[in-house]
Amino acid sequence: MDRKLLDLLCSPDTRQPLSLLDATGLDALNRAIGSGAVLKADGSPQAQTLREALLTRDRKQVFRVDDGIPVLLAEEAIATTQIADFPEK
């Protein structure tokens, strides 16, 4: 993802800056998705694993990136609290 674009993006509901989710966090998220344990903010399951995602500064929300396009809808956010082994830093 383009660094200039990333510098402009923020969470739609908390307005926190976003950064790319690192490989460790992405692996933990995808393991939880694979087990069927991940729900989006609207209550629907996140069925597909992610290739890329954005993380809020407080590490509480993840937003998926589809084909290089960030999906920044509040109802599509994934709370990291539901991922047991999500890294703290």
Phi, psi and omega per residue, in radians:
M1 nan 2.469 -3.127
D2 -1.107 2.257 -3.094
R3 -1.074 -0.661 3.136
K4 -1.125 -0.704 3.088
L5 -1.142 -0.781 -3.129
L6 -1.029 -0.652 3.125
D7 -1.121 -0.401 -3.114
L8 -1.591 -0.331 -3.021
L9 -1.404 2.574 3.062
C10 -2.592 2.851 3.101
S11 -1.115 2.377 -3.091
P12 -1.199 -0.420 -3.107
D13 -1.832 -0.613 -3.124
T14 -1.749 -0.238 -3.122
R15 1.119 0.301 3.084
Q16 -1.308 2.559 3.060
P17 -1.112 2.708 -3.129
L18 -2.021 2.623 3.038
S19 -2.369 2.838 3.110
L20 -1.170 2.392 3.078
L21 -1.287 2.259 -3.109
D22 -1.283 2.968 -3.057
A23 -1.061 -0.671 3.140
T24 -1.110 -0.798 3.115
G25 -1.151 -0.711 3.127
L26 -1.119 -0.706 3.096
D27 -1.096 -0.794 3.124
A28 -1.076 -0.752 3.124
L29 -1.097 -0.820 -3.112
N30 -1.171 -0.569 3.040
R31 -1.098 -0.759 3.130
A32 -1.156 -0.690 3.093
I33 -1.092 -0.767 3.139
G34 -1.056 -0.530 3.127
S35 -1.500 -0.039 3.117
G36 1.381 0.349 -3.029
A37 -1.747 0.170 -3.039
V38 -1.994 2.212 3.072
L39 -2.014 2.539 3.024
K40 -1.410 2.991 -3.096
A41 -1.033 -0.498 3.131
D42 -1.440 0.028 3.098
G43 1.616 -0.113 3.126
S44 -1.466 2.622 -3.126
P45 -1.276 2.553 2.992
Q46 -1.591 1.806 -3.007
A47 -1.527 -0.584 -3.071
Q48 -1.700 2.401 3.053
T49 -1.165 2.826 -3.044
L50 -1.916 2.495 3.058
R51 -1.620 -0.467 -3.094
E52 -2.693 2.555 -3.138
A53 -2.681 2.811 3.098
L54 -1.988 2.522 -3.058
L55 -2.145 2.411 3.074
T56 -1.252 2.784 -3.114
R57 -1.004 -0.663 -3.135
D58 -1.434 0.026 3.069
R59 1.121 0.467 -3.117
K60 -1.787 -0.282 -3.130
Q61 -2.361 2.522 3.065
V62 -2.158 2.445 3.058
F63 -2.113 2.288 -3.114
R64 -1.293 2.760 3.049
V65 -2.121 2.062 -3.129
D66 -1.819 2.019 3.122
D67 0.889 0.739 3.116
G68 1.441 0.018 -3.114
I69 -1.913 2.025 3.124
P70 -1.163 2.347 3.089
V71 -1.741 1.588 -3.037
L72 -1.774 1.117 3.061
L73 -1.972 2.290 -3.097
A74 -0.973 -0.649 -3.118
E75 -1.270 -0.227 3.130
E76 -1.688 -0.056 -3.126
A77 -1.130 2.582 3.078
I78 -2.008 2.148 3.124
A79 -1.365 2.248 -3.122
T80 -1.296 -0.260 -3.140
T81 -1.132 -0.344 3.133
Q82 -1.513 0.021 -3.133
I83 -1.891 1.854 -2.990
A84 -0.991 -0.740 -3.062
D85 -1.841 0.488 3.120
F86 -1.210 2.214 -3.079
P87 -1.156 2.462 -3.140
E88 -1.312 -0.510 3.100
K89 -2.516 nan nan
